[in-house]
């Protein structure tokens, strides 16, 4: 069924948006550390570089092999 297909790029973008919004709230120190570590992990998975840009899809595909 087409409704069950997950777009990984969109899911990661939505999750990052949610997590960054959580950082704007007041969080306990351990919660903040967990959110920041998940953001770092998802950013790395998504291929976001430190300058905020992403490498081309071709380079990401080659890196995954």
PDB file of N, H, CA, C and O in Angstrom:
ATOM      1  N   UNK A   1       0.828  -1.175   0.000  1.00  0.00           N
ATOM      2  CA  UNK A   1       0.000   0.000   0.000  1.00  0.00           C
ATOM      3  C   UNK A   1       0.883   1.253   0.000  1.00  0.00           C
ATOM      4  O   UNK A   1       1.836   1.326   0.775  1.00  0.00           O
ATOM      5  N   UNK A   2       0.592   2.215  -0.834  1.00  0.00           N
ATOM      6  H   UNK A   2      -0.183   2.155  -1.464  1.00  0.00           H
ATOM      7  CA  UNK A   2       1.408   3.419  -0.898  1.00  0.00           C
ATOM      8  C   UNK A   2       1.413   4.216   0.404  1.00  0.00           C
ATOM      9  O   UNK A   2       2.381   4.929   0.669  1.00  0.00           O
ATOM     10  N   UNK A   3       0.382   4.121   1.212  1.00  0.00           N
ATOM     11  H   UNK A   3      -0.403   3.541   0.996  1.00  0.00           H
ATOM     12  CA  UNK A   3       0.328   4.876   2.458  1.00  0.00           C
ATOM     13  C   UNK A   3       1.313   4.381   3.500  1.00  0.00           C
ATOM     14  O   UNK A   3       1.580   5.079   4.478  1.00  0.00           O
ATOM     15  N   UNK A   4       1.857   3.186   3.304  1.00  0.00           N
ATOM     16  H   UNK A   4       1.640   2.620   2.509  1.00  0.00           H
ATOM     17  CA  UNK A   4       2.775   2.602   4.278  1.00  0.00           C
ATOM     18  C   UNK A   4       4.245   2.864   3.957  1.00  0.00           C
ATOM     19  O   UNK A   4       5.121   2.462   4.723  1.00  0.00           O
ATOM     20  N   UNK A   5       4.526   3.523   2.854  1.00  0.00           N
ATOM     21  H   UNK A   5       3.815   3.850   2.232  1.00  0.00           H
ATOM     22  CA  UNK A   5       5.904   3.791   2.474  1.00  0.00           C
ATOM     23  C   UNK A   5       6.414   4.990   3.268  1.00  0.00           C
ATOM     24  O   UNK A   5       5.754   6.027   3.341  1.00  0.00           O
ATOM     25  N   UNK A   6       7.588   4.835   3.856  1.00  0.00           N
ATOM     26  H   UNK A   6       8.124   3.993   3.797  1.00  0.00           H
ATOM     27  CA  UNK A   6       8.178   5.899   4.657  1.00  0.00           C
ATOM     28  C   UNK A   6       9.270   6.575   3.843  1.00  0.00           C
ATOM     29  O   UNK A   6      10.172   5.913   3.331  1.00  0.00           O
ATOM     30  N   UNK A   7       9.186   7.877   3.728  1.00  0.00           N
ATOM     31  H   UNK A   7       8.453   8.415   4.145  1.00  0.00           H
ATOM     32  CA  UNK A   7      10.223   8.663   3.083  1.00  0.00           C
ATOM     33  C   UNK A   7      11.236   9.024   4.162  1.00  0.00           C
ATOM     34  O   UNK A   7      10.988   9.907   4.983  1.00  0.00           O
ATOM     35  N   UNK A   8      12.371   8.342   4.161  1.00  0.00           N
ATOM     36  H   UNK A   8      12.573   7.624   3.494  1.00  0.00           H
ATOM     37  CA  UNK A   8      13.369   8.514   5.214  1.00  0.00           C
ATOM     38  C   UNK A   8      13.893   9.931   5.327  1.00  0.00           C
ATOM     39  O   UNK A   8      14.075  10.444   6.431  1.00  0.00           O
ATOM     40  N   UNK A   9      14.139  10.567   4.188  1.00  0.00           N
ATOM     41  H   UNK A   9      13.991  10.150   3.291  1.00  0.00           H
ATOM     42  CA  UNK A   9      14.644  11.943   4.217  1.00  0.00           C
ATOM     43  C   UNK A   9      13.635  12.879   4.875  1.00  0.00           C
ATOM     44  O   UNK A   9      14.002  13.729   5.686  1.00  0.00           O
ATOM     45  N   UNK A  10      12.361  12.716   4.517  1.00  0.00           N
ATOM     46  H   UNK A  10      12.063  12.026   3.858  1.00  0.00           H
ATOM     47  CA  UNK A  10      11.327  13.586   5.097  1.00  0.00           C
ATOM     48  C   UNK A  10      11.140  13.291   6.582  1.00  0.00           C
ATOM     49  O   UNK A  10      10.943  14.207   7.381  1.00  0.00           O
ATOM     50  N   UNK A  11      11.203  12.002   6.952  1.00  0.00           N
ATOM     51  H   UNK A  11      11.363  11.258   6.302  1.00  0.00           H
ATOM     52  CA  UNK A  11      11.040  11.635   8.356  1.00  0.00           C
ATOM     53  C   UNK A  11      12.151  12.260   9.191  1.00  0.00           C
ATOM     54  O   UNK A  11      11.897  12.813  10.261  1.00  0.00           O
ATOM     55  N   UNK A  12      13.388  12.169   8.693  1.00  0.00           N
ATOM     56  H   UNK A  12      13.594  11.720   7.824  1.00  0.00           H
ATOM     57  CA  UNK A  12      14.521  12.748   9.422  1.00  0.00           C
ATOM     58  C   UNK A  12      14.370  14.259   9.532  1.00  0.00           C
ATOM     59  O   UNK A  12      14.622  14.832  10.592  1.00  0.00           O
ATOM     60  N   UNK A  13      13.960  14.908   8.445  1.00  0.00           N
ATOM     61  H   UNK A  13      13.755  14.443   7.584  1.00  0.00           H
ATOM     62  CA  UNK A  13      13.766  16.365   8.476  1.00  0.00           C
ATOM     63  C   UNK A  13      12.695  16.748   9.495  1.00  0.00           C
ATOM     64  O   UNK A  13      12.870  17.705  10.248  1.00  0.00           O
ATOM     65  N   UNK A  14      11.590  16.008   9.521  1.00  0.00           N
ATOM     66  H   UNK A  14      11.448  15.230   8.909  1.00  0.00           H
ATOM     67  CA  UNK A  14      10.523  16.286  10.491  1.00  0.00           C
ATOM     68  C   UNK A  14      11.003  16.052  11.920  1.00  0.00           C
ATOM     69  O   UNK A  14      10.697  16.834  12.820  1.00  0.00           O
ATOM     70  N   UNK A  15      11.753  14.977  12.123  1.00  0.00           N
ATOM     71  H   UNK A  15      12.002  14.342  11.391  1.00  0.00           H
ATOM     72  CA  UNK A  15      12.253  14.652  13.461  1.00  0.00           C
ATOM     73  C   UNK A  15      13.245  15.723  13.936  1.00  0.00           C
ATOM     74  O   UNK A  15      13.203  16.145  15.092  1.00  0.00           O
ATOM     75  N   UNK A  16      14.133  16.157  13.039  1.00  0.00           N
ATOM     76  H   UNK A  16      14.168  15.815  12.100  1.00  0.00           H
ATOM     77  CA  UNK A  16      15.085  17.208  13.402  1.00  0.00           C
ATOM     78  C   UNK A  16      14.362  18.501  13.754  1.00  0.00           C
ATOM     79  O   UNK A  16      14.739  19.185  14.705  1.00  0.00           O
ATOM     80  N   UNK A  17      13.331  18.838  12.997  1.00  0.00           N
ATOM     81  H   UNK A  17      13.024  18.282  12.224  1.00  0.00           H
ATOM     82  CA  UNK A  17      12.548  20.038  13.293  1.00  0.00           C
ATOM     83  C   UNK A  17      11.919  19.932  14.680  1.00  0.00           C
ATOM     84  O   UNK A  17      11.942  20.892  15.450  1.00  0.00           O
ATOM     85  N   UNK A  18      11.364  18.778  14.995  1.00  0.00           N
ATOM     86  H   UNK A  18      11.345  17.998  14.369  1.00  0.00           H
ATOM     87  CA  UNK A  18      10.748  18.548  16.308  1.00  0.00           C
ATOM     88  C   UNK A  18      11.782  18.657  17.427  1.00  0.00           C
ATOM     89  O   UNK A  18      11.542  19.310  18.443  1.00  0.00           O
ATOM     90  N   UNK A  19      12.934  18.012  17.231  1.00  0.00           N
ATOM     91  H   UNK A  19      13.128  17.482  16.406  1.00  0.00           H
ATOM     92  CA  UNK A  19      13.962  18.022  18.274  1.00  0.00           C
ATOM     93  C   UNK A  19      14.521  19.421  18.499  1.00  0.00           C
ATOM     94  O   UNK A  19      14.776  19.812  19.638  1.00  0.00           O
ATOM     95  N   UNK A  20      14.713  20.174  17.425  1.00  0.00           N
ATOM     96  H   UNK A  20      14.506  19.857  16.500  1.00  0.00           H
ATOM     97  CA  UNK A  20      15.227  21.546  17.579  1.00  0.00           C
ATOM     98  C   UNK A  20      14.215  22.433  18.293  1.00  0.00           C
ATOM     99  O   UNK A  20      14.593  23.337  19.038  1.00  0.00           O
ATOM    100  N   UNK A  21      12.933  22.176  18.066  1.00  0.00           N
ATOM    101  H   UNK A  21      12.625  21.442  17.461  1.00  0.00           H
ATOM    102  CA  UNK A  21      11.893  22.916  18.789  1.00  0.00           C
ATOM    103  C   UNK A  21      11.933  22.562  20.272  1.00  0.00           C
ATOM    104  O   UNK A  21      11.693  23.419  21.123  1.00  0.00           O
ATOM    105  N   UNK A  22      12.234  21.309  20.582  1.00  0.00           N
ATOM    106  H   UNK A  22      12.429  20.613  19.891  1.00  0.00           H
ATOM    107  CA  UNK A  22      12.336  20.896  21.989  1.00  0.00           C
ATOM    108  C   UNK A  22      13.493  21.598  22.680  1.00  0.00           C
ATOM    109  O   UNK A  22      13.410  21.924  23.864  1.00  0.00           O
ATOM    110  N   UNK A  23      14.587  21.834  21.932  1.00  0.00           N
ATOM    111  H   UNK A  23      14.654  21.570  20.970  1.00  0.00           H
ATOM    112  CA  UNK A  23      15.730  22.524  22.535  1.00  0.00           C
ATOM    113  C   UNK A  23      15.379  23.949  22.938  1.00  0.00           C
ATOM    114  O   UNK A  23      16.003  24.503  23.843  1.00  0.00           O
ATOM    115  N   UNK A  24      14.400  24.546  22.286  1.00  0.00           N
ATOM    116  H   UNK A  24      13.894  24.096  21.551  1.00  0.00           H
ATOM    117  CA  UNK A  24      13.980  25.906  22.622  1.00  0.00           C
ATOM    118  C   UNK A  24      13.235  25.939  23.959  1.00  0.00           C
ATOM    119  O   UNK A  24      13.128  26.987  24.596  1.00  0.00           O
ATOM    120  N   UNK A  25      12.723  24.778  24.373  1.00  0.00           N
ATOM    121  H   UNK A  25      12.809  23.927  23.855  1.00  0.00           H
ATOM    122  CA  UNK A  25      12.009  24.683  25.651  1.00  0.00           C
ATOM    123  C   UNK A  25      13.018  24.515  26.792  1.00  0.00           C
ATOM    124  O   UNK A  25      14.204  24.276  26.566  1.00  0.00           O
ATOM    125  N   UNK A  26      12.522  24.646  27.996  1.00  0.00           N
ATOM    126  H   UNK A  26      11.559  24.840  28.179  1.00  0.00           H
ATOM    127  CA  UNK A  26      13.371  24.377  29.156  1.00  0.00           C
ATOM    128  C   UNK A  26      13.353  22.880  29.420  1.00  0.00           C
ATOM    129  O   UNK A  26      12.312  22.296  29.721  1.00  0.00           O
ATOM    130  N   UNK A  27      14.523  22.276  29.301  1.00  0.00           N
ATOM    131  H   UNK A  27      15.368  22.750  29.057  1.00  0.00           H
ATOM    132  CA  UNK A  27      14.660  20.839  29.517  1.00  0.00           C
ATOM    133  C   UNK A  27      15.647  20.582  30.647  1.00  0.00           C
ATOM    134  O   UNK A  27      16.534  21.389  30.925  1.00  0.00           O
ATOM    135  N   UNK A  28      15.465  19.433  31.290  1.00  0.00           N
ATOM    136  H   UNK A  28      14.744  18.777  31.064  1.00  0.00           H
ATOM    137  CA  UNK A  28      16.442  19.011  32.284  1.00  0.00           C
ATOM    138  C   UNK A  28      17.767  18.753  31.564  1.00  0.00           C
ATOM    139  O   UNK A  28      17.782  18.488  30.362  1.00  0.00           O
ATOM    140  N   UNK A  29      18.856  18.830  32.286  1.00  0.00           N
ATOM    141  H   UNK A  29      18.844  19.045  33.263  1.00  0.00           H
ATOM    142  CA  UNK A  29      20.187  18.688  31.684  1.00  0.00           C
ATOM    143  C   UNK A  29      20.358  17.354  30.956  1.00  0.00           C
ATOM    144  O   UNK A  29      20.913  17.317  29.858  1.00  0.00           O
ATOM    145  N   UNK A  30      19.886  16.259  31.559  1.00  0.00           N
ATOM    146  H   UNK A  30      19.435  16.289  32.451  1.00  0.00           H
ATOM    147  CA  UNK A  30      20.028  14.946  30.907  1.00  0.00           C
ATOM    148  C   UNK A  30      19.135  14.833  29.669  1.00  0.00           C
ATOM    149  O   UNK A  30      19.529  14.218  28.678  1.00  0.00           O
ATOM    150  N   UNK A  31      17.947  15.416  29.720  1.00  0.00           N
ATOM    151  H   UNK A  31      17.627  15.914  30.526  1.00  0.00           H
ATOM    152  CA  UNK A  31      17.058  15.422  28.564  1.00  0.00           C
ATOM    153  C   UNK A  31      17.662  16.216  27.410  1.00  0.00           C
ATOM    154  O   UNK A  31      17.613  15.794  26.255  1.00  0.00           O
ATOM    155  N   UNK A  32      18.229  17.366  27.741  1.00  0.00           N
ATOM    156  H   UNK A  32      18.268  17.709  28.680  1.00  0.00           H
ATOM    157  CA  UNK A  32      18.869  18.217  26.733  1.00  0.00           C
ATOM    158  C   UNK A  32      20.026  17.464  26.065  1.00  0.00           C
ATOM    159  O   UNK A  32      20.201  17.542  24.849  1.00  0.00           O
ATOM    160  N   UNK A  33      20.807  16.740  26.857  1.00  0.00           N
ATOM    161  H   UNK A  33      20.665  16.676  27.845  1.00  0.00           H
ATOM    162  CA  UNK A  33      21.928  15.970  26.307  1.00  0.00           C
ATOM    163  C   UNK A  33      21.423  14.883  25.355  1.00  0.00           C
ATOM    164  O   UNK A  33      22.025  14.647  24.308  1.00  0.00           O
ATOM    165  N   UNK A  34      20.321  14.223  25.714  1.00  0.00           N
ATOM    166  H   UNK A  34      19.831  14.415  26.565  1.00  0.00           H
ATOM    167  CA  UNK A  34      19.752  13.190  24.844  1.00  0.00           C
ATOM    168  C   UNK A  34      19.258  13.783  23.533  1.00  0.00           C
ATOM    169  O   UNK A  34      19.497  13.220  22.464  1.00  0.00           O
ATOM    170  N   UNK A  35      18.574  14.910  23.611  1.00  0.00           N
ATOM    171  H   UNK A  35      18.380  15.367  24.479  1.00  0.00           H
ATOM    172  CA  UNK A  35      18.061  15.563  22.406  1.00  0.00           C
ATOM    173  C   UNK A  35      19.216  15.998  21.510  1.00  0.00           C
ATOM    174  O   UNK A  35      19.167  15.804  20.296  1.00  0.00           O
ATOM    175  N   UNK A  36      20.249  16.582  22.103  1.00  0.00           N
ATOM    176  H   UNK A  36      20.288  16.740  23.089  1.00  0.00           H
ATOM    177  CA  UNK A  36      21.398  17.025  21.316  1.00  0.00           C
ATOM    178  C   UNK A  36      22.128  15.857  20.660  1.00  0.00           C
ATOM    179  O   UNK A  36      22.587  15.971  19.524  1.00  0.00           O
ATOM    180  N   UNK A  37      22.236  14.734  21.370  1.00  0.00           N
ATOM    181  H   UNK A  37      21.863  14.642  22.293  1.00  0.00           H
ATOM    182  CA  UNK A  37      22.911  13.578  20.779  1.00  0.00           C
ATOM    183  C   UNK A  37      22.082  12.982  19.643  1.00  0.00           C
ATOM    184  O   UNK A  37      22.644  12.527  18.647  1.00  0.00           O
ATOM    185  N   UNK A  38      20.753  12.978  19.775  1.00  0.00           N
ATOM    186  H   UNK A  38      20.295  13.347  20.584  1.00  0.00           H
ATOM    187  CA  UNK A  38      19.913  12.479  18.688  1.00  0.00           C
ATOM    188  C   UNK A  38      19.993  13.404  17.471  1.00  0.00           C
ATOM    189  O   UNK A  38      20.001  12.932  16.335  1.00  0.00           O
ATOM    190  N   UNK A  39      20.051  14.705  17.701  1.00  0.00           N
ATOM    191  H   UNK A  39      20.044  15.089  18.624  1.00  0.00           H
ATOM    192  CA  UNK A  39      20.202  15.654  16.597  1.00  0.00           C
ATOM    193  C   UNK A  39      21.523  15.394  15.867  1.00  0.00           C
ATOM    194  O   UNK A  39      21.563  15.383  14.637  1.00  0.00           O
ATOM    195  N   UNK A  40      22.585  15.188  16.616  1.00  0.00           N
ATOM    196  H   UNK A  40      22.552  15.196  17.616  1.00  0.00           H
ATOM    197  CA  UNK A  40      23.886  14.916  16.003  1.00  0.00           C
ATOM    198  C   UNK A  40      23.847  13.623  15.199  1.00  0.00           C
ATOM    199  O   UNK A  40      24.384  13.565  14.093  1.00  0.00           O
ATOM    200  N   UNK A  41      23.226  12.603  15.739  1.00  0.00           N
ATOM    201  H   UNK A  41      22.791  12.651  16.637  1.00  0.00           H
ATOM    202  CA  UNK A  41      23.133  11.313  15.050  1.00  0.00           C
ATOM    203  C   UNK A  41      22.311  11.429  13.769  1.00  0.00           C
ATOM    204  O   UNK A  41      22.723  10.939  12.718  1.00  0.00           O
ATOM    205  N   UNK A  42      21.158  12.070  13.856  1.00  0.00           N
ATOM    206  H   UNK A  42      20.823  12.468  14.710  1.00  0.00           H
ATOM    207  CA  UNK A  42      20.305  12.212  12.677  1.00  0.00           C
ATOM    208  C   UNK A  42      20.953  13.113  11.627  1.00  0.00           C
ATOM    209  O   UNK A  42      20.818  12.860  10.429  1.00  0.00           O
ATOM    210  N   UNK A  43      21.642  14.144  12.056  1.00  0.00           N
ATOM    211  H   UNK A  43      21.752  14.349  13.029  1.00  0.00           H
ATOM    212  CA  UNK A  43      22.322  15.022  11.108  1.00  0.00           C
ATOM    213  C   UNK A  43      23.404  14.264  10.362  1.00  0.00           C
ATOM    214  O   UNK A  43      23.577  14.444   9.157  1.00  0.00           O
ATOM    215  N   UNK A  44      24.133  13.415  11.079  1.00  0.00           N
ATOM    216  H   UNK A  44      23.992  13.269  12.058  1.00  0.00           H
ATOM    217  CA  UNK A  44      25.168  12.607  10.443  1.00  0.00           C
ATOM    218  C   UNK A  44      24.534  11.613   9.465  1.00  0.00           C
ATOM    219  O   UNK A  44      25.039  11.422   8.359  1.00  0.00           O
ATOM    220  N   UNK A  45      23.444  10.989   9.868  1.00  0.00           N
ATOM    221  H   UNK A  45      23.034  11.144  10.767  1.00  0.00           H
ATOM    222  CA  UNK A  45      22.738  10.031   9.007  1.00  0.00           C
ATOM    223  C   UNK A  45      22.219  10.716   7.748  1.00  0.00           C
ATOM    224  O   UNK A  45      22.247  10.144   6.658  1.00  0.00           O
ATOM    225  N   UNK A  46      21.761  11.913   7.910  1.00  0.00           N
ATOM    226  H   UNK A  46      21.739  12.377   8.795  1.00  0.00           H
ATOM    227  CA  UNK A  46      21.199  12.659   6.791  1.00  0.00           C
ATOM    228  C   UNK A  46      22.293  13.221   5.893  1.00  0.00           C
ATOM    229  O   UNK A  46      22.035  13.546   4.734  1.00  0.00           O
ATOM    230  N   UNK A  47      23.489  13.336   6.406  1.00  0.00           N
ATOM    231  H   UNK A  47      23.699  13.071   7.347  1.00  0.00           H
ATOM    232  CA  UNK A  47      24.593  13.832   5.608  1.00  0.00           C
ATOM    233  C   UNK A  47      24.762  15.328   5.670  1.00  0.00           C
ATOM    234  O   UNK A  47      25.342  15.919   4.760  1.00  0.00           O
ATOM    235  N   UNK A  48      24.271  15.958   6.722  1.00  0.00           N
ATOM    236  H   UNK A  48      23.799  15.477   7.461  1.00  0.00           H
ATOM    237  CA  UNK A  48      24.411  17.408   6.862  1.00  0.00           C
ATOM    238  C   UNK A  48      25.819  17.701   7.377  1.00  0.00           C
ATOM    239  O   UNK A  48      26.261  17.109   8.362  1.00  0.00           O
ATOM    240  N   UNK A  49      26.508  18.603   6.716  1.00  0.00           N
ATOM    241  H   UNK A  49      26.149  19.083   5.916  1.00  0.00           H
ATOM    242  CA  UNK A  49      27.851  18.979   7.141  1.00  0.00           C
ATOM    243  C   UNK A  49      27.770  20.101   8.166  1.00  0.00           C
ATOM    244  O   UNK A  49      26.699  20.655   8.413  1.00  0.00           O
ATOM    245  N   UNK A  50      28.880  20.421   8.742  1.00  0.00           N
ATOM    246  H   UNK A  50      29.750  19.972   8.542  1.00  0.00           H
ATOM    247  CA  UNK A  50      28.923  21.455   9.783  1.00  0.00           C
ATOM    248  C   UNK A  50      28.460  22.809   9.264  1.00  0.00           C
ATOM    249  O   UNK A  50      27.918  23.609  10.027  1.00  0.00           O
ATOM    250  N   UNK A  51      28.667  23.082   7.967  1.00  0.00           N
ATOM    251  H   UNK A  51      29.108  22.432   7.347  1.00  0.00           H
ATOM    252  CA  UNK A  51      28.245  24.370   7.424  1.00  0.00           C
ATOM    253  C   UNK A  51      26.767  24.399   7.043  1.00  0.00           C
ATOM    254  O   UNK A  51      26.274  25.403   6.528  1.00  0.00           O
ATOM    255  N   UNK A  52      26.053  23.283   7.302  1.00  0.00           N
ATOM    256  H   UNK A  52      26.453  22.468   7.721  1.00  0.00           H
ATOM    257  CA  UNK A  52      24.615  23.236   7.053  1.00  0.00           C
ATOM    258  C   UNK A  52      24.234  22.744   5.669  1.00  0.00           C
ATOM    259  O   UNK A  52      23.056  22.533   5.384  1.00  0.00           O
ATOM    260  N   UNK A  53      25.234  22.560   4.801  1.00  0.00           N
ATOM    261  H   UNK A  53      26.192  22.731   5.033  1.00  0.00           H
ATOM    262  CA  UNK A  53      24.938  22.072   3.456  1.00  0.00           C
ATOM    263  C   UNK A  53      25.014  20.558   3.426  1.00  0.00           C
ATOM    264  O   UNK A  53      25.605  19.931   4.306  1.00  0.00           O
ATOM    265  N   UNK A  54      24.407  19.981   2.399  1.00  0.00           N
ATOM    266  H   UNK A  54      23.928  20.490   1.684  1.00  0.00           H
ATOM    267  CA  UNK A  54      24.422  18.535   2.235  1.00  0.00           C
ATOM    268  C   UNK A  54      25.172  18.179   0.961  1.00  0.00           C
ATOM    269  O   UNK A  54      25.074  18.892  -0.038  1.00  0.00           O
ATOM    270  N   UNK A  55      25.928  17.067   0.987  1.00  0.00           N
ATOM    271  H   UNK A  55      26.008  16.487   1.798  1.00  0.00           H
ATOM    272  CA  UNK A  55      26.574  16.629  -0.247  1.00  0.00           C
ATOM    273  C   UNK A  55      25.531  16.108  -1.230  1.00  0.00           C
ATOM    274  O   UNK A  55      24.394  15.832  -0.847  1.00  0.00           O
ATOM    275  N   UNK A  56      25.915  15.976  -2.481  1.00  0.00           N
ATOM    276  H   UNK A  56      26.839  16.201  -2.792  1.00  0.00           H
ATOM    277  CA  UNK A  56      24.960  15.507  -3.482  1.00  0.00           C
ATOM    278  C   UNK A  56      24.506  14.089  -3.164  1.00  0.00           C
ATOM    279  O   UNK A  56      25.175  13.369  -2.423  1.00  0.00           O
ATOM    280  N   UNK A  57      23.382  13.691  -3.720  1.00  0.00           N
ATOM    281  H   UNK A  57      22.838  14.276  -4.323  1.00  0.00           H
ATOM    282  CA  UNK A  57      22.858  12.345  -3.489  1.00  0.00           C
ATOM    283  C   UNK A  57      23.815  11.278  -4.003  1.00  0.00           C
ATOM    284  O   UNK A  57      23.935  10.209  -3.405  1.00  0.00           O
ATOM    285  N   UNK A  58      24.488  11.561  -5.099  1.00  0.00           N
ATOM    286  H   UNK A  58      24.390  12.429  -5.585  1.00  0.00           H
ATOM    287  CA  UNK A  58      25.424  10.591  -5.649  1.00  0.00           C
ATOM    288  C   UNK A  58      26.532  10.292  -4.649  1.00  0.00           C
ATOM    289  O   UNK A  58      26.881   9.131  -4.435  1.00  0.00           O
ATOM    290  N   UNK A  59      27.081  11.329  -4.038  1.00  0.00           N
ATOM    291  H   UNK A  59      26.797  12.272  -4.211  1.00  0.00           H
ATOM    292  CA  UNK A  59      28.136  11.117  -3.046  1.00  0.00           C
ATOM    293  C   UNK A  59      27.622  10.350  -1.838  1.00  0.00           C
ATOM    294  O   UNK A  59      28.332   9.508  -1.288  1.00  0.00           O
ATOM    295  N   UNK A  60      26.383  10.636  -1.416  1.00  0.00           N
ATOM    296  H   UNK A  60      25.805  11.320  -1.863  1.00  0.00           H
ATOM    297  CA  UNK A  60      25.820   9.905  -0.276  1.00  0.00           C
ATOM    298  C   UNK A  60      25.616   8.442  -0.619  1.00  0.00           C
ATOM    299  O   UNK A  60      25.848   7.579   0.228  1.00  0.00           O
ATOM    300  N   UNK A  61      25.187   8.139  -1.836  1.00  0.00           N
ATOM    301  H   UNK A  61      24.998   8.840  -2.524  1.00  0.00           H
ATOM    302  CA  UNK A  61      25.000   6.747  -2.243  1.00  0.00           C
ATOM    303  C   UNK A  61      26.329   6.007  -2.270  1.00  0.00           C
ATOM    304  O   UNK A  61      26.414   4.864  -1.821  1.00  0.00           O
ATOM    305  N   UNK A  62      27.363   6.650  -2.793  1.00  0.00           N
ATOM    306  H   UNK A  62      27.294   7.579  -3.157  1.00  0.00           H
ATOM    307  CA  UNK A  62      28.659   6.020  -2.851  1.00  0.00           C
ATOM    308  C   UNK A  62      29.221   5.772  -1.446  1.00  0.00           C
ATOM    309  O   UNK A  62      29.891   4.766  -1.213  1.00  0.00           O
ATOM    310  N   UNK A  63      28.948   6.691  -0.514  1.00  0.00           N
ATOM    311  H   UNK A  63      28.404   7.509  -0.703  1.00  0.00           H
ATOM    312  CA  UNK A  63      29.430   6.539   0.852  1.00  0.00           C
ATOM    313  C   UNK A  63      28.776   5.356   1.560  1.00  0.00           C
ATOM    314  O   UNK A  63      29.404   4.728   2.413  1.00  0.00           O
ATOM    315  N   UNK A  64      27.537   5.044   1.224  1.00  0.00           N
ATOM    316  H   UNK A  64      27.027   5.554   0.531  1.00  0.00           H
ATOM    317  CA  UNK A  64      26.797   3.965   1.887  1.00  0.00           C
ATOM    318  C   UNK A  64      27.259   2.586   1.444  1.00  0.00           C
ATOM    319  O   UNK A  64      26.992   1.602   2.132  1.00  0.00           O
ATOM    320  N   UNK A  65      27.943   2.493   0.315  1.00  0.00           N
ATOM    321  H   UNK A  65      28.159   3.293  -0.245  1.00  0.00           H
ATOM    322  CA  UNK A  65      28.373   1.169  -0.188  1.00  0.00           C
ATOM    323  C   UNK A  65      29.523   0.630   0.563  1.00  0.00           C
ATOM    324  O   UNK A  65      29.997  -0.466   0.263  1.00  0.00           O
TER     325      UNK A  65
END
